[in-house]
Amino acid sequence: RCGEHKEASPAAPLPSCPTSAAMARKRAGSKDEVVVDLAEQSKKVYGIALVGLGRSGQFHLTSIKAVPELAKLVWAVDTDEGKAKQVAGECLCKWSTTLDSPLKDPAVDIVIIASTTDTHFPFIMKSLGADKAVFTEKPISHEVHEVQQACDLAKGKNLPFVCGYQRRCDLNFRALKKQLDAGAVGKLKVVKSCSRDNPVPPMEYLRTSGGIFQDMLIHDFDMQDWLTSGETPESVVSVGHCYDPEIKRMKDIDTVAVLVKYASGIIAMIDTCRDAAYGYDQRVEAFGEKGMLTAKNEMTSSVELATVDGHLMPPAMWSFPQRYKHAYTVELTEFVALVNAGVNSEAHHLEQQEMMRHPRVVKTATAAELSWRLGRQVFLSEDLDALHKEAEAKEKAQASGESTA
């Protein structure tokens, strides 16, 4: 089968949007202020190859369309040839079922990876190897050593490389982080986060997602890493249960509580579930010696009706595409600004340092999953490869016992 096609047939032009780089709100921290300032000064429109045109890819496609003064789609890449052709026709760009030609194209400045999770690592390594700036959806990989390899390659080649954790681009969480860094609550003691999805993701997605710890809870571990300013956890304890029989057949769970302990004394707690009947639920609390910061769940509006019958609150957002629609565009805008800043900029040097958190975050997620599988507290200093073997042996023994019962 022909894997590539040079030009798509003419189609209607992209819808124009008045959105500009100014919509990217400044993150807490000097690095991000530098990035946004440079985005506002950028004159170049950066060419993007988008890899993966499924659910995540569509969010990025929407973001690209929203900032035509900063970026344009030059390659639509997907293993589904029909899907790649369709997007290329709509966006007046080239299409491919492989990354080979896009990586050879000098018009490609940035590769955005939004394909299935099990393909992220090879696509990242191939794109960095071709000297392209890379923005990838999480995870980089579920394997700590592969995450380290990707970060080392990006740092060694001095290339912009960002893994998208969209909560860092959310206005509410940024406001909380800014106040926390300013000392509003003094010494941090406790971080609590609640993450409840809605609706349950498609089963075909869950089968390749890597499980609830690497797919869902990893966002909370990244948030903890952010709020603790990069502290490495000392130990983790996880308990969980599976209510959905189809998820259970995947040897995964849908409801989890995690307790993380840090050497500094900080305690972090997470409760998460794959569904919530009332809508998408994301909350964070930071408690310190002087008080508490709380980022409440975002509703569809701030209007509350009060009558003789009581108070009627608006519903929560339905799901994450609605909750983080703005954050996805901010992610793209700031990444383009980072690329525009250049490899000699302060922004680039700070991002190169910040990317090295990724192995730590994935290691925490791995330790949390092993804690659930082994039914005990896991220390981050333990040999996680050995614990994997211990967990497999335990599960094999349990399966054997059940089959003979």
C-alpha positions as a Markdown table, in Angstrom:
| # | Residue | x | y | z |
|---|---|---|---|---|
| 1 | Arg | 0.0 | 0.0 | 0.0 |
| 2 | Cys | 1.2 | 3.5 | -0.7 |
| 3 | Gly | 2.2 | 5.0 | 2.6 |
| 4 | Glu | 2.5 | 8.6 | 1.6 |
| 5 | His | 1.0 | 11.3 | -0.6 |
| 6 | Lys | 2.5 | 14.6 | -1.3 |
| 7 | Glu | -0.4 | 17.0 | -1.5 |
| 8 | Ala | -4.0 | 16.8 | -0.4 |
| 9 | Ser | -6.8 | 17.8 | -2.7 |
| 10 | Pro | -8.2 | 21.4 | -2.2 |
| 11 | Ala | -10.6 | 21.9 | 0.6 |
| 12 | Ala | -12.2 | 24.7 | 2.5 |
| 13 | Pro | -9.7 | 26.9 | 4.3 |
| 14 | Leu | -9.2 | 26.6 | 8.0 |
| 15 | Pro | -11.6 | 28.6 | 10.1 |
| 16 | Ser | -10.0 | 31.7 | 11.5 |
| 17 | Cys | -9.9 | 32.5 | 15.1 |
| 18 | Pro | -8.9 | 35.8 | 16.8 |
| 19 | Thr | -7.0 | 33.8 | 19.4 |
| 20 | Ser | -3.4 | 35.1 | 19.9 |
| 21 | Ala | -0.4 | 34.1 | 21.9 |
| 22 | Ala | -1.6 | 36.5 | 24.6 |
| 23 | Met | -4.3 | 34.0 | 25.5 |
| 24 | Ala | -1.5 | 31.8 | 26.9 |
| 25 | Arg | -1.7 | 32.9 | 30.6 |
| 26 | Lys | 1.6 | 33.2 | 32.4 |
| 27 | Arg | 2.6 | 30.2 | 34.4 |
| 28 | Ala | 3.9 | 30.5 | 37.9 |
| 29 | Gly | 7.7 | 30.9 | 37.5 |
| 30 | Ser | 10.1 | 33.0 | 35.5 |
| 31 | Lys | 10.7 | 30.4 | 32.8 |
| 32 | Asp | 7.1 | 30.5 | 31.7 |
| 33 | Glu | 6.8 | 34.2 | 31.8 |
| 34 | Val | 9.8 | 34.3 | 29.4 |
| 35 | Val | 8.1 | 31.8 | 27.1 |
| 36 | Val | 4.9 | 33.7 | 26.9 |
| 37 | Asp | 6.7 | 37.1 | 26.3 |
| 38 | Leu | 8.6 | 35.5 | 23.4 |
| 39 | Ala | 5.5 | 34.0 | 22.0 |
| 40 | Glu | 4.0 | 37.5 | 21.7 |
| 41 | Gln | 7.1 | 38.6 | 19.8 |
| 42 | Ser | 7.2 | 35.7 | 17.3 |
| 43 | Lys | 6.8 | 36.5 | 13.6 |
| 44 | Lys | 7.3 | 32.9 | 12.3 |
| 45 | Val | 4.5 | 30.4 | 11.7 |
| 46 | Tyr | 5.9 | 27.0 | 12.7 |
| 47 | Gly | 5.2 | 23.9 | 10.7 |
| 48 | Ile | 3.7 | 20.9 | 12.6 |
| 49 | Ala | 3.6 | 17.2 | 11.9 |
| 50 | Leu | 0.7 | 15.8 | 14.0 |
| 51 | Val | 1.1 | 12.1 | 14.6 |
| 52 | Gly | -2.1 | 10.3 | 15.7 |
| 53 | Leu | -5.5 | 11.7 | 14.6 |
| 54 | Gly | -7.7 | 9.9 | 17.2 |
| 55 | Arg | -9.2 | 11.4 | 20.3 |
| 56 | Ser | -6.0 | 13.2 | 21.6 |
| 57 | Gly | -5.0 | 14.2 | 18.1 |
| 58 | Gln | -8.3 | 16.0 | 17.5 |
| 59 | Phe | -7.7 | 18.2 | 20.6 |
| 60 | His | -4.3 | 19.2 | 19.2 |
| 61 | Leu | -5.8 | 19.7 | 15.8 |
| 62 | Thr | -8.3 | 22.1 | 17.3 |
| 63 | Ser | -5.5 | 24.0 | 19.1 |
| 64 | Ile | -3.4 | 24.3 | 15.9 |
| 65 | Lys | -6.5 | 25.8 | 14.1 |
| 66 | Ala | -6.9 | 28.2 | 17.0 |
| 67 | Val | -3.5 | 29.9 | 16.6 |
| 68 | Pro | -2.9 | 30.3 | 12.8 |
| 69 | Glu | -0.6 | 33.2 | 13.5 |
| 70 | Leu | 1.8 | 30.8 | 15.4 |
| 71 | Ala | 1.5 | 27.4 | 13.8 |
| 72 | Lys | 0.1 | 25.4 | 10.8 |
| 73 | Leu | -0.3 | 21.8 | 10.1 |
| 74 | Val | 2.0 | 20.6 | 7.3 |
| 75 | Trp | 1.7 | 16.8 | 7.8 |
| 76 | Ala | -1.2 | 14.7 | 9.1 |
| 77 | Val | 0.1 | 11.3 | 10.1 |
| 78 | Asp | -1.9 | 8.2 | 11.1 |
| 79 | Thr | -1.8 | 4.5 | 10.5 |
| 80 | Asp | -5.4 | 4.8 | 9.3 |
| 81 | Glu | -4.8 | 6.0 | 5.7 |
| 82 | Gly | -8.4 | 7.2 | 5.3 |
| 83 | Lys | -8.3 | 9.3 | 8.4 |
| 84 | Ala | -4.9 | 10.8 | 7.4 |
| 85 | Lys | -6.3 | 11.7 | 3.9 |
| 86 | Gln | -9.4 | 13.2 | 5.4 |
| 87 | Val | -7.6 | 15.5 | 7.8 |
| 88 | Ala | -5.1 | 16.5 | 5.1 |
| 89 | Gly | -7.9 | 17.4 | 2.8 |
| 90 | Glu | -9.6 | 19.6 | 5.4 |
| 91 | Cys | -6.3 | 21.3 | 6.4 |
| 92 | Leu | -4.6 | 21.6 | 3.0 |
| 93 | Cys | -1.5 | 19.7 | 4.1 |
| 94 | Lys | 0.4 | 16.5 | 3.3 |
| 95 | Trp | -0.5 | 13.1 | 4.7 |
| 96 | Ser | 1.3 | 9.9 | 5.6 |
| 97 | Thr | 0.9 | 6.6 | 7.4 |
| 98 | Thr | 4.5 | 6.7 | 8.6 |
| 99 | Leu | 6.8 | 9.4 | 10.1 |
| 100 | Asp | 9.6 | 8.9 | 7.5 |
| 101 | Ser | 8.8 | 11.6 | 5.0 |
| 102 | Pro | 7.6 | 14.2 | 7.6 |
| 103 | Leu | 10.9 | 13.9 | 9.5 |
| 104 | Lys | 12.8 | 14.6 | 6.2 |
| 105 | Asp | 10.7 | 17.6 | 5.4 |
| 106 | Pro | 12.5 | 20.9 | 6.4 |
| 107 | Ala | 9.0 | 22.6 | 6.6 |
| 108 | Val | 8.4 | 20.5 | 9.8 |
| 109 | Asp | 9.7 | 22.4 | 12.8 |
| 110 | Ile | 7.6 | 20.6 | 15.5 |
| 111 | Val | 6.4 | 17.0 | 15.9 |
| 112 | Ile | 3.3 | 16.5 | 18.1 |
| 113 | Ile | 2.8 | 12.9 | 19.2 |
| 114 | Ala | -0.8 | 12.0 | 20.0 |
| 115 | Ser | -0.8 | 8.4 | 18.9 |
| 116 | Thr | -1.6 | 5.3 | 21.0 |
| 117 | Thr | 0.4 | 5.2 | 24.2 |
| 118 | Asp | 2.4 | 2.2 | 23.3 |
| 119 | Thr | 3.9 | 4.0 | 20.2 |
| 120 | His | 5.0 | 7.2 | 22.0 |
| 121 | Phe | 8.5 | 6.2 | 22.9 |
| 122 | Pro | 9.6 | 5.0 | 19.4 |
| 123 | Phe | 8.1 | 8.0 | 17.8 |
| 124 | Ile | 9.8 | 10.4 | 20.3 |
| 125 | Met | 13.2 | 8.8 | 19.7 |
| 126 | Lys | 12.8 | 8.9 | 16.0 |
| 127 | Ser | 11.7 | 12.5 | 16.0 |
| 128 | Leu | 14.4 | 13.7 | 18.3 |
| 129 | Gly | 16.9 | 11.7 | 16.2 |
| 130 | Ala | 15.8 | 13.7 | 13.2 |
| 131 | Asp | 16.5 | 16.9 | 15.2 |
| 132 | Lys | 12.9 | 18.0 | 15.5 |
| 133 | Ala | 11.3 | 19.8 | 18.5 |
| 134 | Val | 8.9 | 17.3 | 20.1 |
| 135 | Phe | 5.7 | 17.8 | 22.1 |
| 136 | Thr | 4.2 | 14.5 | 23.2 |
| 137 | Glu | 1.1 | 13.4 | 25.0 |
| 138 | Lys | 1.9 | 11.4 | 28.1 |
| 139 | Pro | 3.3 | 8.9 | 28.7 |
| 140 | Ile | 6.8 | 9.2 | 27.2 |
| 141 | Ser | 6.9 | 5.5 | 28.2 |
| 142 | His | 5.8 | 3.3 | 31.0 |
| 143 | Glu | 9.4 | 2.1 | 31.5 |
| 144 | Val | 11.6 | 4.4 | 33.6 |
| 145 | His | 14.7 | 3.6 | 31.7 |
| 146 | Glu | 13.1 | 4.5 | 28.4 |
| 147 | Val | 11.8 | 7.8 | 29.8 |
| 148 | Gln | 15.4 | 8.5 | 30.9 |
| 149 | Gln | 16.7 | 7.7 | 27.4 |
| 150 | Ala | 14.3 | 10.1 | 25.8 |
| 151 | Cys | 15.1 | 12.9 | 28.2 |
| 152 | Asp | 18.9 | 12.3 | 27.8 |
| 153 | Leu | 18.6 | 12.3 | 24.0 |
| 154 | Ala | 16.7 | 15.6 | 24.0 |
| 155 | Lys | 19.2 | 17.1 | 26.4 |
| 156 | Gly | 22.2 | 15.8 | 24.5 |
| 157 | Lys | 20.9 | 17.2 | 21.2 |
| 158 | Asn | 19.8 | 20.4 | 23.0 |
| 159 | Leu | 16.2 | 20.1 | 21.5 |
| 160 | Pro | 12.9 | 21.4 | 22.9 |
| 161 | Phe | 11.1 | 18.4 | 24.4 |
| 162 | Val | 7.9 | 18.7 | 26.4 |
| 163 | Cys | 5.5 | 16.0 | 27.7 |
| 164 | Gly | 2.0 | 17.4 | 28.0 |
| 165 | Tyr | 0.5 | 17.4 | 31.5 |
| 166 | Gln | -2.3 | 19.8 | 30.8 |
| 167 | Arg | -3.1 | 20.5 | 34.4 |
| 168 | Arg | 0.0 | 22.7 | 34.6 |
| 169 | Cys | -1.6 | 24.9 | 32.0 |
| 170 | Asp | -4.9 | 25.3 | 33.9 |
| 171 | Leu | -5.6 | 28.8 | 35.2 |
| 172 | Asn | -6.9 | 27.6 | 38.6 |
| 173 | Phe | -4.0 | 25.3 | 39.3 |
| 174 | Arg | -1.5 | 27.9 | 38.1 |
| 175 | Ala | -3.0 | 30.5 | 40.5 |
| 176 | Leu | -2.7 | 27.9 | 43.3 |
| 177 | Lys | 0.9 | 27.2 | 42.5 |
| 178 | Lys | 1.8 | 30.9 | 42.3 |
| 179 | Gln | 0.4 | 31.6 | 45.7 |
| 180 | Leu | 2.1 | 28.5 | 47.1 |
| 181 | Asp | 5.4 | 29.6 | 45.8 |
| 182 | Ala | 4.8 | 33.1 | 47.2 |
| 183 | Gly | 4.6 | 31.5 | 50.7 |
| 184 | Ala | 0.8 | 32.1 | 51.2 |
| 185 | Val | 0.5 | 29.0 | 53.4 |
| 186 | Gly | 4.1 | 28.8 | 54.6 |
| 187 | Lys | 5.8 | 25.4 | 54.9 |
| 188 | Leu | 3.8 | 22.9 | 52.9 |
| 189 | Lys | 2.6 | 19.9 | 54.9 |
| 190 | Val | -0.2 | 18.1 | 53.0 |
| 191 | Val | -1.2 | 17.9 | 49.3 |
| 192 | Lys | -4.6 | 16.4 | 48.5 |
| 193 | Ser | -5.9 | 15.8 | 45.0 |
| 194 | Cys | -9.2 | 14.3 | 43.8 |
| 195 | Ser | -9.4 | 13.1 | 40.2 |
| 196 | Arg | -12.6 | 11.4 | 39.0 |
| 197 | Asp | -13.1 | 10.8 | 35.3 |
| 198 | Asn | -16.4 | 10.9 | 33.4 |
| 199 | Pro | -17.5 | 9.0 | 31.5 |
| 200 | Val | -15.5 | 5.7 | 31.6 |
| 201 | Pro | -13.0 | 5.9 | 28.7 |
| 202 | Pro | -13.6 | 3.5 | 25.8 |
| 203 | Met | -12.5 | 0.0 | 26.5 |
| 204 | Glu | -10.3 | -0.1 | 23.4 |
| 205 | Tyr | -8.4 | 2.9 | 24.8 |
| 206 | Leu | -8.1 | 1.3 | 28.2 |
| 207 | Arg | -6.6 | -1.9 | 26.8 |
| 208 | Thr | -3.5 | 0.0 | 25.5 |
| 209 | Ser | -3.5 | 2.8 | 28.2 |
| 210 | Gly | -1.0 | 1.1 | 30.5 |
| 211 | Gly | -3.5 | 0.9 | 33.4 |
| 212 | Ile | -4.9 | 3.5 | 35.8 |
| 213 | Phe | -1.6 | 4.3 | 37.5 |
| 214 | Gln | 0.3 | 5.1 | 34.3 |
| 215 | Asp | -2.7 | 6.6 | 32.5 |
| 216 | Met | -4.7 | 8.5 | 35.0 |
| 217 | Leu | -2.9 | 8.8 | 38.4 |
| 218 | Ile | 0.3 | 9.9 | 36.7 |
| 219 | His | -1.3 | 13.3 | 36.2 |
| 220 | Asp | -1.7 | 13.5 | 40.0 |
| 221 | Phe | 1.9 | 12.4 | 40.6 |
| 222 | Asp | 3.0 | 15.1 | 38.2 |
| 223 | Met | 0.9 | 17.7 | 40.0 |
| 224 | Gln | 2.5 | 16.6 | 43.3 |
| 225 | Asp | 5.9 | 16.9 | 41.7 |
| 226 | Trp | 5.0 | 20.5 | 40.6 |
| 227 | Leu | 3.6 | 21.6 | 44.0 |
| 228 | Thr | 6.4 | 20.1 | 46.0 |
| 229 | Ser | 8.9 | 21.8 | 43.7 |
| 230 | Gly | 10.4 | 18.5 | 42.5 |
| 231 | Glu | 10.8 | 16.6 | 45.7 |
| 232 | Thr | 11.4 | 12.9 | 45.3 |
| 233 | Pro | 8.9 | 10.7 | 47.2 |
| 234 | Glu | 10.3 | 8.5 | 49.9 |
| 235 | Ser | 7.5 | 5.8 | 49.9 |
| 236 | Val | 4.0 | 5.1 | 48.5 |
| 237 | Val | 1.1 | 3.0 | 49.6 |
| 238 | Ser | -1.9 | 2.2 | 47.3 |
| 239 | Val | -5.2 | 0.5 | 47.7 |
| 240 | Gly | -7.7 | -0.1 | 45.0 |
| 241 | His | -10.7 | -2.0 | 43.8 |
| 242 | Cys | -12.4 | -2.7 | 40.5 |
| 243 | Tyr | -16.1 | -2.3 | 40.1 |
| 244 | Asp | -16.3 | -2.7 | 36.3 |
| 245 | Pro | -16.0 | -6.4 | 35.2 |
| 246 | Glu | -14.6 | -5.5 | 31.8 |
| 247 | Ile | -11.8 | -3.5 | 33.3 |
| 248 | Lys | -11.2 | -6.2 | 35.8 |
| 249 | Arg | -10.7 | -8.7 | 33.0 |
| 250 | Met | -7.8 | -6.4 | 31.9 |
| 251 | Lys | -6.2 | -7.0 | 35.3 |
| 252 | Asp | -6.7 | -3.3 | 36.1 |
| 253 | Ile | -8.7 | -1.4 | 38.6 |
| 254 | Asp | -11.0 | 1.6 | 38.4 |
| 255 | Thr | -10.9 | 3.1 | 41.9 |
| 256 | Val | -7.7 | 3.9 | 43.8 |
| 257 | Ala | -6.5 | 5.7 | 46.9 |
| 258 | Val | -2.8 | 6.6 | 47.2 |
| 259 | Leu | -0.7 | 7.9 | 50.1 |
| 260 | Val | 2.8 | 9.3 | 49.3 |
| 261 | Lys | 5.4 | 10.3 | 52.0 |
| 262 | Tyr | 8.3 | 12.6 | 51.4 |
| 263 | Ala | 11.5 | 12.9 | 53.4 |
| 264 | Ser | 10.8 | 16.5 | 54.2 |
| 265 | Gly | 7.6 | 15.4 | 56.0 |
| 266 | Ile | 5.1 | 16.3 | 53.3 |
| 267 | Ile | 2.3 | 13.9 | 52.9 |
| 268 | Ala | 0.3 | 13.7 | 49.6 |
| 269 | Met | -3.0 | 11.9 | 49.1 |
| 270 | Ile | -4.9 | 11.1 | 46.0 |
| 271 | Asp | -8.3 | 9.5 | 45.4 |
| 272 | Thr | -9.3 | 8.7 | 41.9 |
| 273 | Cys | -12.0 | 6.8 | 40.0 |
| 274 | Arg | -12.6 | 6.1 | 36.3 |
| 275 | Asp | -16.2 | 7.5 | 36.6 |
| 276 | Ala | -18.3 | 10.0 | 38.5 |
| 277 | Ala | -22.0 | 10.2 | 38.0 |
| 278 | Tyr | -22.1 | 14.0 | 38.5 |
| 279 | Gly | -19.5 | 14.8 | 35.9 |
| 280 | Tyr | -15.7 | 15.5 | 35.6 |
| 281 | Asp | -14.1 | 16.2 | 39.0 |
| 282 | Gln | -10.6 | 17.7 | 39.6 |
| 283 | Arg | -9.7 | 19.3 | 42.9 |
| 284 | Val | -6.4 | 20.1 | 44.6 |
| 285 | Glu | -5.7 | 21.2 | 48.2 |
| 286 | Ala | -2.4 | 22.4 | 49.6 |
| 287 | Phe | -2.2 | 22.7 | 53.4 |
| 288 | Gly | 0.6 | 24.5 | 55.2 |
| 289 | Glu | 1.6 | 26.0 | 58.5 |
| 290 | Lys | -0.1 | 29.3 | 57.7 |
| 291 | Gly | -3.3 | 28.0 | 56.1 |
| 292 | Met | -4.7 | 26.2 | 53.1 |
| 293 | Leu | -5.1 | 26.8 | 49.3 |
| 294 | Thr | -7.9 | 25.0 | 47.5 |
| 295 | Ala | -8.6 | 24.8 | 43.7 |
| 296 | Lys | -12.2 | 23.7 | 43.5 |
| 297 | Asn | -13.9 | 21.7 | 40.8 |
| 298 | Glu | -14.8 | 23.8 | 37.7 |
| 299 | Met | -18.5 | 24.0 | 36.9 |
| 300 | Thr | -20.3 | 24.8 | 33.7 |
| 301 | Ser | -21.0 | 28.3 | 35.1 |
| 302 | Ser | -20.7 | 30.2 | 38.4 |
| 303 | Val | -24.5 | 30.9 | 38.6 |
| 304 | Glu | -26.3 | 29.5 | 41.7 |
| 305 | Leu | -30.1 | 29.7 | 42.0 |
| 306 | Ala | -31.4 | 30.3 | 45.5 |
| 307 | Thr | -35.2 | 29.9 | 46.2 |
| 308 | Val | -37.5 | 28.8 | 49.0 |
| 309 | Asp | -36.7 | 25.2 | 47.9 |
| 310 | Gly | -33.0 | 25.7 | 48.6 |
| 311 | His | -29.8 | 26.3 | 46.5 |
| 312 | Leu | -29.4 | 24.9 | 43.0 |
| 313 | Met | -25.8 | 24.6 | 41.8 |
| 314 | Pro | -24.7 | 24.3 | 38.1 |
| 315 | Pro | -23.4 | 20.9 | 37.0 |
| 316 | Ala | -19.8 | 20.0 | 36.7 |
| 317 | Met | -18.1 | 19.9 | 33.3 |
| 318 | Trp | -19.0 | 16.7 | 31.4 |
| 319 | Ser | -15.5 | 15.4 | 30.7 |
| 320 | Phe | -11.9 | 16.5 | 30.2 |
| 321 | Pro | -12.2 | 17.9 | 26.7 |
| 322 | Gln | -14.5 | 20.6 | 28.1 |
| 323 | Arg | -12.6 | 21.0 | 31.3 |
| 324 | Tyr | -9.2 | 21.5 | 29.7 |
| 325 | Lys | -10.1 | 22.9 | 26.3 |
| 326 | His | -8.3 | 26.2 | 27.0 |
| 327 | Ala | -5.3 | 24.3 | 28.6 |
| 328 | Tyr | -4.6 | 22.4 | 25.3 |
| 329 | Thr | -4.3 | 25.6 | 23.4 |
| 330 | Val | -2.1 | 27.2 | 26.1 |
| 331 | Glu | 0.2 | 24.1 | 25.9 |
| 332 | Leu | 0.6 | 24.5 | 22.1 |
| 333 | Thr | 1.1 | 28.2 | 22.3 |
| 334 | Glu | 3.7 | 28.0 | 25.0 |
| 335 | Phe | 5.6 | 25.2 | 23.3 |
| 336 | Val | 5.8 | 27.2 | 20.0 |
| 337 | Ala | 7.1 | 30.1 | 22.1 |
| 338 | Leu | 9.7 | 27.8 | 23.6 |
| 339 | Val | 10.9 | 26.7 | 20.2 |
| 340 | Asn | 10.9 | 30.3 | 19.0 |
| 341 | Ala | 13.0 | 31.4 | 22.1 |
| 342 | Gly | 15.9 | 29.3 | 20.7 |
| 343 | Val | 18.4 | 27.0 | 22.3 |
| 344 | Asn | 20.4 | 29.8 | 23.8 |
| 345 | Ser | 17.5 | 31.3 | 25.7 |
| 346 | Glu | 16.9 | 31.2 | 29.5 |
| 347 | Ala | 13.5 | 29.6 | 28.8 |
| 348 | His | 15.1 | 26.7 | 26.9 |
| 349 | His | 17.8 | 26.0 | 29.5 |
| 350 | Leu | 15.2 | 26.0 | 32.3 |
| 351 | Glu | 12.9 | 23.6 | 30.3 |
| 352 | Gln | 15.9 | 21.3 | 29.8 |
| 353 | Gln | 16.3 | 21.1 | 33.6 |
| 354 | Glu | 12.5 | 20.7 | 34.2 |
| 355 | Met | 12.2 | 17.8 | 31.7 |
| 356 | Met | 14.4 | 15.6 | 33.9 |
| 357 | Arg | 11.4 | 15.3 | 36.3 |
| 358 | His | 9.8 | 12.8 | 34.0 |
| 359 | Pro | 11.8 | 9.7 | 35.1 |
| 360 | Arg | 10.9 | 10.6 | 38.7 |
| 361 | Val | 7.2 | 10.9 | 38.0 |
| 362 | Val | 7.0 | 7.6 | 36.1 |
| 363 | Lys | 9.0 | 5.9 | 38.8 |
| 364 | Thr | 6.5 | 7.1 | 41.4 |
| 365 | Ala | 3.6 | 5.8 | 39.3 |
| 366 | Thr | 5.4 | 2.5 | 38.9 |
| 367 | Ala | 6.0 | 2.2 | 42.6 |
| 368 | Ala | 2.4 | 3.1 | 43.4 |
| 369 | Glu | 1.2 | 0.3 | 41.0 |
| 370 | Leu | 3.6 | -2.2 | 42.6 |
| 371 | Ser | 2.3 | -1.2 | 46.1 |
| 372 | Trp | -1.3 | -2.1 | 45.0 |
| 373 | Arg | -0.1 | -5.4 | 43.4 |
| 374 | Leu | 2.0 | -6.4 | 46.3 |
| 375 | Gly | -0.3 | -5.1 | 49.0 |
| 376 | Arg | 2.3 | -3.2 | 50.9 |
| 377 | Gln | 4.2 | 0.0 | 51.2 |
| 378 | Val | 6.9 | 0.5 | 48.6 |
| 379 | Phe | 10.0 | 2.6 | 49.0 |
| 380 | Leu | 11.3 | 4.4 | 46.0 |
| 381 | Ser | 14.8 | 3.3 | 46.9 |
| 382 | Glu | 13.8 | -0.4 | 46.3 |
| 383 | Asp | 14.7 | -2.3 | 43.2 |
| 384 | Leu | 11.5 | -1.9 | 41.1 |
| 385 | Asp | 12.5 | -4.5 | 38.6 |
| 386 | Ala | 12.8 | -7.1 | 41.4 |
| 387 | Leu | 9.4 | -6.0 | 42.8 |
| 388 | His | 7.9 | -6.5 | 39.3 |
| 389 | Lys | 9.1 | -10.1 | 39.4 |
| 390 | Glu | 7.8 | -10.5 | 43.0 |
| 391 | Ala | 4.4 | -9.2 | 41.9 |
| 392 | Glu | 4.2 | -11.5 | 38.9 |
| 393 | Ala | 5.1 | -14.5 | 41.1 |
| 394 | Lys | 2.4 | -13.5 | 43.6 |
| 395 | Glu | -0.2 | -13.1 | 40.9 |
| 396 | Lys | 0.7 | -16.4 | 39.3 |
| 397 | Ala | 0.4 | -18.2 | 42.7 |
| 398 | Gln | -2.9 | -16.6 | 43.3 |
| 399 | Ala | -4.2 | -17.6 | 39.8 |
| 400 | Ser | -3.0 | -21.1 | 40.4 |
| 401 | Gly | -4.7 | -21.3 | 43.7 |
| 402 | Glu | -8.0 | -20.1 | 42.3 |
| 403 | Ser | -7.8 | -22.6 | 39.4 |
| 404 | Thr | -7.4 | -25.5 | 41.9 |
| 405 | Ala | -10.0 | -24.3 | 44.4 |
